[in-house]
Amino acid sequence: MKTFLGPKNHDAASRQNAQGCFATNLVMPGLGSLAGGRKVGVPQIVLCLAGFAITLGFGVRFIFWALAHWSEFYGSNPDADPFAPLRDLWQQARWPFLGIGLFAIAWVWALLTSRSLLAEAKTKSAGG
């Protein structure tokens, strides 16, 4: 049983396959890495899905919170502390930002893996 996806013959990494893995990593970080035969795609996918789930879950909660507290940001009370709503906003927005950050880390990591796949395919095509 194979433990990861990838070409059966790792010497057959062509430029076209590497470009396909690059495009796949743009859409779903880690999946292209696995298709290119790199086991590092598994943590990339996990990080990507965790970031997506955190962003989705806390992002929806943040939207409902923002709608409920709309008057605090656009109210007409000039004597109110202007930084109090911003502190509350940060308390609610930090979790969606964490999810976005995790997804961004997975995406950049997958792009670096794609870059190494492209470089490997270039050297194999030039050498062989």
Secondary structure, DSSP 8 states (H G I E B T S, - for coil): --SS-S-SSGGG--HHHHHHHHHHHHHSTTHHHHHTT-TTHHHHHHHHHHHHHHHHHHHHHHHHHHHHTHHHHH---TTS-THHHHHHHHHHHHHHHHHHHHHHHHHHHHHHHHHHHHHHHHHHHHH-
